[in-house]
Amino acid sequence: MQSNSGSNSIKSEHTIQKQIQLALSKHQCTIFRANVGKIKLPDGRFFSTGLPSGFPDLFGFRWTDGKIFFIEVKNAKGRLRPDQIVFHKMLASHNIVHGVARSVEDALMIVDGAIVGYGY
């Protein structure tokens, strides 16, 4: 499901994320979307998802060997926040497969190559 329609158009991160989820689920991987953030409750309090700040958008594992991976999705112009860089450093210090994917091809490269820290 790769689309090059309109070389001047930039895909949204949401679109890229959905394409990556579909591609990896067909590529002998189980993949989850990490819903992170806070919402304001009717009584004025905030509810946090509980995941740490900077947690990547997607995570999962390869069926072939159970190796876990994390993927931060960005579009062509997307920039990493400081908390995402801190999370990357923690993952890198433990040699965990992870990276920034701006396309399905990036995500497949990260997962298949067991790359640690691609795009950071």
C-alpha positions as a Python dict, from the first residue, in 0.01 Angstrom:
ca = {
    (1, 'M'): (0, 0, 0),
    (2, 'Q'): (267, 244, -89),
    (3, 'S'): (151, 558, -256),
    (4, 'N'): (356, 816, -431),
    (5, 'S'): (56, 1019, -535),
    (6, 'G'): (149, 1381, -565),
    (7, 'S'): (519, 1416, -500),
    (8, 'N'): (451, 1755, -340),
    (9, 'S'): (197, 1618, -92),
    (10, 'I'): (311, 1506, 251),
    (11, 'K'): (136, 1210, 409),
    (12, 'S'): (5, 1254, 760),
    (13, 'E'): (169, 1058, 1042),
    (14, 'H'): (-165, 886, 1100),
    (15, 'T'): (-173, 761, 738),
    (16, 'I'): (188, 639, 755),
    (17, 'Q'): (118, 471, 1089),
    (18, 'K'): (-181, 279, 949),
    (19, 'Q'): (21, 171, 644),
    (20, 'I'): (303, 47, 868),
    (21, 'Q'): (60, -143, 1092),
    (22, 'L'): (-93, -317, 791),
    (23, 'A'): (241, -398, 629),
    (24, 'L'): (400, -538, 946),
    (25, 'S'): (91, -741, 1034),
    (26, 'K'): (130, -909, 692),
    (27, 'H'): (504, -952, 754),
    (28, 'Q'): (494, -1210, 1034),
    (29, 'C'): (478, -951, 1310),
    (30, 'T'): (231, -861, 1579),
    (31, 'I'): (207, -486, 1617),
    (32, 'F'): (32, -256, 1862),
    (33, 'R'): (-44, 115, 1857),
    (34, 'A'): (54, 290, 2177),
    (35, 'N'): (-212, 542, 2267),
    (36, 'V'): (-30, 797, 2475),
    (37, 'G'): (-128, 1130, 2616),
    (38, 'K'): (-358, 1295, 2863),
    (39, 'I'): (-725, 1383, 2851),
    (40, 'K'): (-919, 1618, 3072),
    (41, 'L'): (-1198, 1449, 3264),
    (42, 'P'): (-1536, 1620, 3318),
    (43, 'D'): (-1440, 1698, 3678),
    (44, 'G'): (-1130, 1888, 3561),
    (45, 'R'): (-871, 1624, 3653),
    (46, 'F'): (-636, 1483, 3389),
    (47, 'F'): (-609, 1114, 3303),
    (48, 'S'): (-278, 984, 3167),
    (49, 'T'): (-249, 661, 2967),
    (50, 'G'): (26, 546, 3199),
    (51, 'L'): (290, 492, 2932),
    (52, 'P'): (612, 686, 2986),
    (53, 'S'): (672, 1016, 2811),
    (54, 'G'): (838, 964, 2474),
    (55, 'F'): (705, 608, 2427),
    (56, 'P'): (708, 528, 2052),
    (57, 'D'): (387, 516, 1846),
    (58, 'L'): (409, 146, 1758),
    (59, 'F'): (559, -161, 1919),
    (60, 'G'): (544, -531, 1857),
    (61, 'F'): (738, -850, 1800),
    (62, 'R'): (856, -1070, 1516),
    (63, 'W'): (695, -1414, 1500),
    (64, 'T'): (1017, -1573, 1377),
    (65, 'D'): (1215, -1513, 1695),
    (66, 'G'): (999, -1312, 1937),
    (67, 'K'): (1230, -1010, 1905),
    (68, 'I'): (1053, -694, 2024),
    (69, 'F'): (1069, -367, 1831),
    (70, 'F'): (954, -6, 1875),
    (71, 'I'): (877, 239, 1593),
    (72, 'E'): (832, 614, 1619),
    (73, 'V'): (632, 733, 1317),
    (74, 'K'): (706, 1071, 1163),
    (75, 'N'): (607, 1224, 832),
    (76, 'A'): (860, 1387, 600),
    (77, 'K'): (869, 1706, 808),
    (78, 'G'): (816, 1552, 1153),
    (79, 'R'): (1072, 1624, 1424),
    (80, 'L'): (1152, 1430, 1738),
    (81, 'R'): (1064, 1579, 2076),
    (82, 'P'): (1325, 1582, 2355),
    (83, 'D'): (1133, 1314, 2551),
    (84, 'Q'): (1136, 1087, 2243),
    (85, 'I'): (1513, 1124, 2219),
    (86, 'V'): (1549, 1035, 2588),
    (87, 'F'): (1336, 722, 2534),
    (88, 'H'): (1552, 632, 2232),
    (89, 'K'): (1868, 659, 2444),
    (90, 'M'): (1719, 421, 2700),
    (91, 'L'): (1625, 168, 2429),
    (92, 'A'): (1968, 202, 2266),
    (93, 'S'): (2143, 142, 2598),
    (94, 'H'): (1969, -198, 2612),
    (95, 'N'): (2028, -277, 2243),
    (96, 'I'): (1652, -285, 2169),
    (97, 'V'): (1539, -278, 1805),
    (98, 'H'): (1382, 62, 1739),
    (99, 'G'): (1383, 352, 1501),
    (100, 'V'): (1205, 637, 1333),
    (101, 'A'): (997, 534, 1032),
    (102, 'R'): (881, 788, 777),
    (103, 'S'): (755, 513, 545),
    (104, 'V'): (661, 146, 531),
    (105, 'E'): (1003, 80, 381),
    (106, 'D'): (1176, 236, 685),
    (107, 'A'): (968, 23, 924),
    (108, 'L'): (1043, -300, 736),
    (109, 'M'): (1413, -214, 729),
    (110, 'I'): (1417, -150, 1106),
    (111, 'V'): (1233, -473, 1188),
    (112, 'D'): (1400, -704, 934),
    (113, 'G'): (1747, -566, 999),
    (114, 'A'): (1704, -558, 1378),
    (115, 'I'): (1837, -202, 1363),
    (116, 'V'): (1890, -14, 1689),
    (117, 'G'): (1823, 360, 1667),
    (118, 'Y'): (1759, 416, 1297),
    (119, 'G'): (1671, 778, 1222),
    (120, 'Y'): (1746, 926, 1565),
}
